[in-house]
Amino acid sequence: MGLGKTVITLTAIRHLIFDTHEVSRVLVVAPLRVARDTWPQEIGKWGHLKDLTYSVIVGDAKKRTAAIQKQAMVYIINRENIKWLVDYYRSQQKYDFDFDMIVLDELSSFKNYRSQRFKYMKLIRLNAKRIVGLTGTPTSNGLMDLWAEIGILDLGQRLGRYIGRYREKYFIPLREDPVRHIVYTYAVRTGAEKEIYDRISDITISMKAKDYLHMPECIRTAYEVSMDLDEWEMYETLKDELVLSLKDASINASNAAVLSGKLLQMANGAAYDSKGNVVEFHDRKLEALEDLLESANGQSVLIAYWFRHDEERIMKHLTKIGYAPREIRTSADIRDWNEGKIQVALIHPASAGHGLNLQQGGHILIWFGLTWSLELYQQTNARLWRQGQEKVVTICHIICSNTIDEDVIEALASKNATQERLISAVKARLK
């Protein structure tokens, strides 16, 4: 992350179009904000790319139709509109897509082979002579992710055409329900990890920014808060009994996944009840956030949140004490942040965690609430700790002691081990 995948790819595209004449029409698929802002900005930023013409296919149906009909070399679309693109071609009685090169920015977003975007991308991909996948987080949840990611590139040549055979060959069941014959967790077979890496090594290049750039130091810290006895007892009740009955509401957890979310919410200070209303428990993290902003001494701070009610509580609390918090959503928000016009900004990892260049606007990131997703966690951190950052980056996690917050931090650290092994195994040794 942050090594310049976008400009590297655009440079290759320019070479293939103008120098070797191997491609003429390129489709770039990216997250919405990255498609709308980052790719056009990169084309405009670099002098050697000035001859590349492009069209951004976002917005309503009328705007998308006009964009796809525009004459250009590079067409940039957000991944949510892949189905629309297929339907558009079919409506025009076109069943062969005329893109001779495809770039999948954030290849990891195609790790779910059951998803709509995966299935429709396979249709578009068939006629392309070249396809490139870009990601800073290839195996955020383990090596199982690689089957779909590599498969969309090579159509199953290296890791097989079927996920079942991939599992049988390289993994063993670790946790399963023998009655319903459902496997919940797999472990990698002995020696399989190296074999997987070897199989994909001919089409994989991996680089880490710290090996090629003089990256500033990145300091990770934790600010611990604690619930009082009454709050702790409510937390434990929900944890043990899956239900918490309050005076005017109840909070239920029907399964382990729901319970995990509810406990994370309570650790943050509020949770949704059975009717979808917000029940507030404590302000420990809001008070910690206030302390951290004060210690920043006027420097711009980026705050990552996970639950919508956290965003609302943060906005309300910070506004009350004199700040003017603003969420990073639009192109104008990104520009104002990088120009130093926003002192406190909020960002949601799922909507703005990929590809955005925010390193010019600040160097302090505070995690108000955590996510189980290693990919979103690392990508969000990389909005500030990336090429072009000139200051030491501080990433602070507000942790509620003796709660699920501590489990999430530990899980993120253990998930990172697998990803680090992958990156090391296929790491490019450039001279």
N, C-alpha and C positions, 0 to 999 in steps of 0.2 A: 504494500500500500504506500502511495506517495512517491513512487519511483518514476512516474511519468509514463504510465502505460498508454494514456490517451495520445500524447504527442508522438510517442514511438510508433503507435499503430497508424496514425495519420501520415507520418513520414513514409511508412511502408506503402500505404495506399497511394500516396503521391508518386512514389517510385514505380509502382505497378501500373499506374495510369499513364504517366508522361514518359517514363524512361523505357519500360519493357513492353508497354501496351498489352498487358495480360488481363487487365480488368477495365471496365468502363462505368459500371453502375454498382455502387456499394450500399448495402443496407446495414446500418448500425442500430442495434437494439440495446436500450439502456433503461435504468430507472427514470421516472418522469423528470425529476429536477436535473438529473445528469444529462438527459437527452435535450431538455429545453435550454439549459444554461451552460454546462461544462463543455460539451463538444463544440458548440458554436464559439464559445470564448477561446478555446484552444486553437481553433482554426484562425481566428482573428488575431491571436497573440503572436504567432510565429511568422516571420517574413517568408520563409521558404514554403509556406502553405497557402500563400495569397491567391494562387491560381485555382485552388480547389473550390468548386461551387457546391453548395449544400442546400438542403431543404429539410426543415424540421416538421415532422408529422405529429403534431400534438393539437389539443384544443377540441372544439366540437366537430361533428361530422363534416360540416361544410369546409372548415379550415383544413381538416385532414385530407379531404378530397382535393382541394386546391393544391396542397403541398405535394401530394403524390403525383399530380399531373404536371407539376413544374419540372422544367428541364434542369437537371443537376447531376453531379457526379456522386455525391454522398447523400443518402436519405437517412435521416435520424428519427427513430420512432421509439416511444416508450413501450415497455414490454406488455403493458395491459392492453395495448391496441394491436397485438399480433393477430388475434382472431379477426378483428375488423379488417386488417390488411388482406387476410385470406378471403374474407367475404367480399371485399371490394373487387379483388381480381376475378372472383367467380361471377360477380354481377356484370363484369365487363366481358364475360365469356372467355376469360383468360385462365387457363389451368396450368400453364408453365410460368413460373415467376422469373422475371428478367433481371434478377440480381445475380451477378457472377461472383460476388464476394459478400460474405456476411460477417459482421463483427458482433459478438455477444458480450457486451460490457456487463460485468458482474455475472460470469458464467455460473457461479454458485446458486444463482436464483433459478437455475434449471435443474437443480438436484432432485426435484420431485418429479419422477417420470409419470405420475398420474395427473399432474396438473394440466390445465387447459393450455397454458403457454408452451409447455413442452410438446404436447401433441401437435399443435398448430405450427410450431417452429420446425418440426420434422418435415412437414409438407413444404414449407418455404425452402428448407435447407437442401432438398433433393437435387435441384438444378444448379446449385452454386458450385463453382469450380474451387473456391477457397472459402474456408471458414476459420475464424479465429475466436478463441474464448479468452477473456481477461478476468482475472479475479485476484484479490489479495488474500482471500480466505477460502482455499480450495476444499478443505475438509473440516469445516467447523464442527460437525457432529460425528466425525469419524470417517473411515475409509469407505463405508457404504455409500457415502455421497458421490464418490467418484464414478460409479457405474453410469449414472445418468449424464453427468457432466462430460465425461469422455465419450459416452455413447452418442451424444448429440453432435459431437465433432466427427467421429469416425464411423458412425452407424454400426457400432458393435464389433468392429474388427479386432480390437485389442482386449477388451474385457468381456466380450461375449454379447450376444443379442438378447439374452434373457436374464432378468434380475435373479430368478430362482437358481439358475446354474452358477451365476456369479457368487451368490451366497454359499451354495454347496461347496464350491471349489476353494473359497478363500476364508470362510467363516465357520464357526461352530456355535450352536445355541448356548447362551449363557444363562438366560432366565426365560422359562416358558411355562405355559399352562398345559399340563399333560392331558387334561380332560377335554379342553376345547382345541387342543393342538395349535395353540398360538404361541409364537416366539416373540417375546418382548425385547430381548437384548441379545446381540451377537458379539462374539469375541473373534479376533483375527487368529487364524490358524498359524501354527509355528512355521516361519519361513515365508508365509504368504505375503507379508508386507513388502519384502524385497522383490518378490516376483511381480507384484502389482506395479511397483515403481519401475522395474525393468521393462515391463510391457508398454508403459506409456512414455518412456523416456525419449523415444525418437520424435515425439510431437510435443514435448513439454519443455519449456524453459522457465526456470525459476530464479528470481533475484530478490535480494533483500536490500532495502534502502541503506541500511547501516553499513553494508559491505562496499558500497559504491559512492556514497555521499557522506559529506561531513555533517551528519545529523546532529541537532542540538540534543542535549541530555533530556531524557524523559523521566520525571520523578513521579512515582505513584505513592499516594499516601491514603490513610484511612482516618476518618473523623468519627469516633464512636459515640453513640448516644444510647441511653437506656430507658426502658419503660419503668413506670413505678409499679408497685405490687398489684394494684387493682387492674392496671392495663395488662400486666404480665399474666394474671389469672385468666382474663378473658382470652388472651392469645392461646394459652395452654388448653383452655376449654374447647376452643374451636379445633385446635390441633388434635386433641384426643377423641372428641366426640363428633366431629364433623358438623356440628351445629352450635351456634351461639345465640341464645335467646336474650334479647334486650327488652327494655320497657316498651318501646314503640316499634320494634323491628326485630328481625331475625336474620342471621347470616348462615347460609348453608353451603356445604361442600359435598357434592354428590360423588366425587371420585378424587383420586390423588392429584390429578392435574388441576382440578378446580381448587382443591385445598391449597396447593402450592401458590396459586395466584392470590387467593384470599389472605394467606399468611404474609405474602410479600406486601399486599396492600396494608395490612395491619401494621407491619413493621414501618411502613412509610407514614402511617398516622391516620389513615382513613380506609374504608372499604365499602363496596356496594352491598346493600342488603338484598333480600330475596325479591324485592320489588324494583330493584335498580336504583334505589335512592342511596345517597352517600351518607355514611355514618362516620363521624369523626371521633377518633380515639385520643390522639395526642398531637402535640406540635413540636416534638423533639427534633425532627429533621428540619422543620422550618426555622427553628431557633438556631440550629447548627448552620444552616444555609446563611442566615443573617450574619453569624459570626465570621464565616468564611468570606463573605462579600466585604465585610468591614476590613478584614485582614488583607484583602486584595488592594485596598487603598486607592480606589478609583480606576484600577485597571479593568479592562473588559473581561467578562466572565461568561463562559458558555455552560448552560445547565442542561443535563440530559435527564429526561423523565420518561416513565413508562406508561403509567395509567393516566387517563384523561382527567380524573378528579385531582391527581397530583398537580397537573398543569394549572388547573383552575385555582387550587389552593395556593400554589406558588405565586401566581399572578396577583391574587388578591392580597396575600401577605406582603409581598415586596412593594406593591403599589401603596399599601397602607403606611409603610415605613419610609416612603420617599423615593423609591426607585421607579424607573419606567421600563419594566421588562417587556420584551418583544419576542415573539416566536419567529424562528427562521422558516419561512414558507415560500416566499416569492423571490423573483430575481432581484427586486428592489431591496428586500431584506438582506440578501447575500451581499449586494453591493454596499449597502449602508454599514453592515458589519465589518467588511474588509476595509472600509474607509474610516473606521473608528467612530462611527456615529451612534453605535449602540453599546451601552455599557454592560447591560445584562440581557443575554439572549437565551431562549429556550429552544431545545432541539429534541425531536423524537427519533430514536434510532431507526425505527422501521420506515419512516418517511423521508429522512434526510441523512441516513447513515452512510450512503455510498456516493463516492465520487465528487462531493462538493469540496471546493477549495476555500477553506475558511481560515487558513493559517495567517493571512495578512491582518486579521482583525483582533487576534488575541492569542494567548498561550496558556490559559487556565480553563480546565474543564472540570466540572463538578457533577458526579453521578448522584442525583437525588434518590432515584430508585433504580434497581439493577434488573438486568435481563438474563435469562438462561442462555441466550444465543451468543455463542462465542463470535460468530460472524458479525453480528450487529454491534457487539461490544468493541471488537477490534476496529471495525470500520468507522465507528463513531469517534474513537480515540484518534484515528488517522485523519480526521478533518482538521485537526490542529497540528499533530505531530507528523509532518510531511515535508517534502521538498519545498523550499522557500521560507520555512519557518526559521527565524533568526534568534529566537529566545528559547531559554529552557522551558520546556512544557511541563506543567504540573497537572496531574490527573488525580483528583481527590474523590474518594468514595465515602459517602455518608452511610455508615453501617450501624444498624440497630443490634446491639450486643445480644448474644444468646438467642438469636432468631434465625430464620431461614436465609437472611442476608449473608450470614457467614457460610452457609452451605453453597450459595450461589458463587461466591468468590472462590471457594475451593473447587467447585465444579468447573468454573472457567479456566482455572489453572491446570486442571487435569486434562481437559479437552485440548488445551493448547499443546500438550505433549505430542499427540498424534499429528497435529498439523505441522509442528516443528520438524518431525521426522520426515514427513513428506517433502517439505520444502528443502530440507538438507539433502535428501536423496536425489532430487532432480535439479539441484542448484546449478545455475550456469557459472562456469569459471571463465569469465571474459578476460581477455588480455588487455 
